[in-house]
Amino acid sequence: MAKFSKQLKEASKAIKRFRELSERASLENQQAKGKKTGSKEFLDAKRASRKSQRESEKKYKQFYKIYNKINIPLNEESVKHLEVLSRLTDFEQKVYIFKSGLGTGISFHDYEIQRASKQNRRTVNQAYNKAKQFIKAYERKQLTEGVLYSKEIISEVKNLSPELLNYLIKNRPDLRLLHWKTTEQLVAEFFASWGYNTELVGKNSYTSADIIAIRPNDLSNIGFKCYIEVKNTKQKVGIEVINQLIGAISSERLLNGYHVGMIVSISGFKDVNKWSPDQLKYLGVEMRDSTDVNNWLDNYQFSDSGLWLRQ
C-alpha cells in the first residue's frame, strides 16, 4: 500500500511538471511567432521553447517508467473491487485506476494514458468503459445483497425493492442518502404493511399530498383517511412548512375527506414552538422524523410476496 501510494505521488508530480513545461513550451513558441524570423528575440524564444519541450519529455518518461512498474490493484479502494478488477486485463485495470482516480483522488488525462500505454484514444476509452460497466454492475449487485454500502449508488436508486429494504433494516445507513422518490415509497410501504390502502399520488392535481393512506372500514363503518407529505432534504422542516400543511389539510378536508395530515421529515424539524404537540394534534397534524422511520424499520415484516405496496 505504502509503495503504491509513493509511486502514484511520484507519477502525479511528474505529470504535473510535464503539463507545466508543455504549456510553457507552447507559450514560448507562440511568442517566437510574434517576432521577426531570424532575429535575436525569435531565436531566443525558439531555444527556450525547445528547452522546455525537452524537459517536459524527461518528466513524461519518468511518469511512463512509473506507470509500467505499478501493479494494480494495490490501493484500499480498489481492494473492495478486487472481484471485478481481477476479471480485467492489466491494461484495463491501469486505465480505470489512472483515469478514475479510484481510491486515490488523482486522475490523469486521456492523452497521458494513451502515450504511456502506447494505445490510441479509442482503445483507452473502450478499456475504461468496460471497467466502468463492470464496477457499476458489481456495486449494484452488492447493494441488493446488502453487502456493499455506497453513497452514490443508494442516492441513485429510485425504486424501493425488497433487497433495498432488507439492506436498510440490516445496515441502517443515513436515511438522508435515499432518493426522495424512494423515501416516499418507503413511508408508503410502512402504511401498506399496517393494513392501509396506500396510494402514491405525487404531484396529482387533486391533492398536494405525496401519499394517501386509507384504513379500510371495520364493523363500525368508520373509514380513516390520512394525508401524508414526505420531506427528505438536508434542511430541517420549519414552521412555514407546518403552516402550509395545516392550510392544506383545512382546504382539502372538505374536498377529499382527510381525517389527519402527517409530515415525515427525515432531517427533523426546527422552530415549531408556535404550536405545541397537542395543538397540532387538535388541528389534525402529526409530525414524524428519522427516529420514527427507524422504529418502523425495527418492526417491519415483509409480506409473503415481498413488499406490501402495490408496484
N, C-alpha and C positions, 0 to 999 in steps of 0.2 A: 504493500500500500504506500509506504513512505517513498519507495523508489519510484513508483509510478507518479506520485504527486510531484516529486522533484523533477522528473523527466518532463512532465507536462508543463510545469512552470518554466523550465528552460526552453521548451518548444514555443510557449506563448511569448516569452521575452524575445526570442529570435525572430518570430513572425512580426511582432510589434515593431522591432527595429527595421526589419525588411520593408514594412509598409512605409515607415517614416523616410527611409532612404530612397525608396522608389518614388515617393511624392516629391522629394527634394530634387531628384534627377529629372523628373518631368518638368518641374518649375524652372530649373536651370536651363533646360532645353528650350523652354518657351522664351526665356529671357534672351537666349542666343539668337532666336529667330527675330527678335526686335532690334538686333544690332546689324551693322553693315558687315556683310560677308568678308572674311579675311582681316577684319580689324582686330585690335588687341582685345577689346571687350568681347567680341564674338568668340575668339579663340579661348579666352579665359573661361567664359561661360560654358563652352563645349567641353573643356577639360574638366571643369567642376562637375558637369553632368555625367561624364564618363566615369569619374572617380566615385561618385555617389552610386552609380549603377553597379560598378564592380563590388563596392562594399555591401550593397543590398543583396547581390548574388551570393556573397560569402555567408551572409546571415541566412539566406534561404537554404543553402547547402547544410548549414548547421541544423535547421529545422528538419530537413529531409533525412538527415542522419538519425535524429532522434525518433522521427516518425517510424522509420524502419526497424528500430530497436524495440519499440514498445510492444508488449504482449497484452492483448485485450481478451477478457475483461479483467481489470485489476482494481478498479475503484469501488467504493462501498455501494454506490447507487447501482452500478452495473451488475454487482453480485446478485441483487434482487432479481435481475432479469437474466440470470445465467442460463436458465432453461431455454430461453428464446435465443440468446446470443450464441449459444453453443450450436445452434442449427444453422448459423450463418457462416459464410466464409470469413477468413481473416480480413480480407479486403472490405467486406460488407460491415463487419464489426467496427473496423477503424473509421470508415466513412461515417457511420452513425455516431460513434463516440465523439469524433472531432467536429462534425457538423452540428450536432445537437447540444454538445456540452454536457451529456448525461453524467450526473454526479460530480461535475467539475465546475460548471458555470462558464467554461471557456470554450467558445465556438470559433471555428475557422471558416474563412471564405471558401467558396466552391473552387475558385481558380487555384488556391493554395493547396487544396487536397488533390486537385487534378494533376498539378505538377509533381507533387510528392509521390503520388501513386502511378504517375505516367499513364493516366487514363483520361479519356475525353469527358466532356461535361455530361453527355447523355448517360454514359456508363456509371458515373458518380451518382447522378440523380436516381438512376434505376436502383442502385445498391441502397441508397438512403431510403427511398420509398418502400422498398421491400422490407428493410429492417423496421421501418416505422409501422408498417402494417402488422408485422409480427408482434411488435411491442404492444400495440393497441389491443390486438386480439387477446394477447396474454393477460393484459391488465383487466380487460372486461371479464375474461374467464375467471380470474382470481377474485374479482369483485363479487360476481354472482355466487361463488362458492364461499364467500365470507372470509377469504384468506388475506387478500391484499387491500390495504387502505390507501386510497389515492384521492386527494382533494379535488384534482382536476376531473377525474372520472366521475366521482359522486355528484359533482356540480353539473355534469353534462347529462346525467340520467334524468329523463323527463317523464318516465312512466314507472309507477310502482309495480314491483313484481314480488312473488313470494320469496325469491332469493335475496332481493334487496332488503325486504322487511326482516327476513331472518338475520341478515347481516347487522341491521340496526339494533335488533334485540340483543345479539351476542356481543357486539363491539362498542355500541354506544358512542359513535362519533359525534362531533359538534353538529347539532341539527341545523345550524345556520348554513352549513355547507350544502344542504339539499337545495335543489332547484325549486323555485316557488310552485311550479306545477306539481311536482312530486310531493311537496309538503301538503298541498290541498288534497291530493289523493290519499295521503297517509291519514289525515284527520277524518276524511270521509270513510276510510276503511274502518276506523275505530267505531264510528257511529253505526256502520253497517253490521259490525260484529256484535253490537249491543242490541240488535233487532230492529233498528230503524230502517225504513225505506229511504235510501240515501241517493241524492242526485247531485252531481257536479254541474252547476249551471254557468260558471264562469262569468262572461260578460253578457248574459242574456238581458234583453231589453226590458223584460217584465219585472226584473228584480235586480237589486245591486248586490245580492248575496253571492258568495262563492259556492256555498253548499246549502242545500235544503235537506233537512233530515226530518222525517215524519214517523212518529211512533204509531204503529197500527192500533186501531180501536180494540179495546178489550171488551169485556161484558158491560162495562159502564157506558160504552159507546161514546167515549170522550177521546177524540184524537189529540195529538200534540205535535205542533209544527215548529221546528227550530230553524232560525235564520243564522247562518254561520259565515263569518269573514275570517280569512286566514292571512296572516302577515308574516313573511319571513324575510326581513330586511336587517341590515346591520344596525339600524337605529331602533331604539325602543319606541313603542307607540305612546303618543302623548294625548293630552286631554282633547285636542281638536279632533282626533280620530274617534274618540269615545263619544264626543258630542255628535259627530256625523252619524255614528251608529244609532244613537238614541233617536236622532231625527229620522233615519231610515226606517227604524222599527215602527215609529209612530205613524209615518206616512204609508208604510206598506202593510200595516196590520189590517187596515180596513180592506185593502185590495187583495192581499194574499193570505190573510188569517194567521200570521205568525203569533205564537204564544211567547216566545222568548228569542232574544238575539244573543249570539255568543261571538266574541272576538278571541281568536287564538293567535297570540303574538310570540313567536319563538324567541325574540330578543327581550321580551318582557315589556314593562310599562314604566312611564315616568310622569310626574306632575299630574297625577289624577286625584289629588286630595280634595278637589272641588266636590267630588262625590264619595260618600262612604260606601263600603261594600253593600250594606243593607239598602241604601238609597238606590244603588244601581240594580239590585235585585227587584226592588219595588217597581223600577222603570222597565224591568224585563231584560236586563243586560247582565251577561255573565262574562268574566274575563279568565282566560287560561294562558299559561306560558309554557316554556320548555320543561319545567319541573312536572307539570301536569302531563305533558306528552310522554315524558319518560316513565311516569307512573302508568300511563295507558299501555306503554310497551311492556312493562313488567307483567301486566295482567292479560295481555293479548293472547288469544288462542286462534290458530288457523282453522278455517273451515275444512271439511273433508276434501273439497276440491281445490284448496289453496287459499285464495282471497275471498272475502265475503262480498266485496264491492263488485258489481256487475261491470265487466270490461266492455 
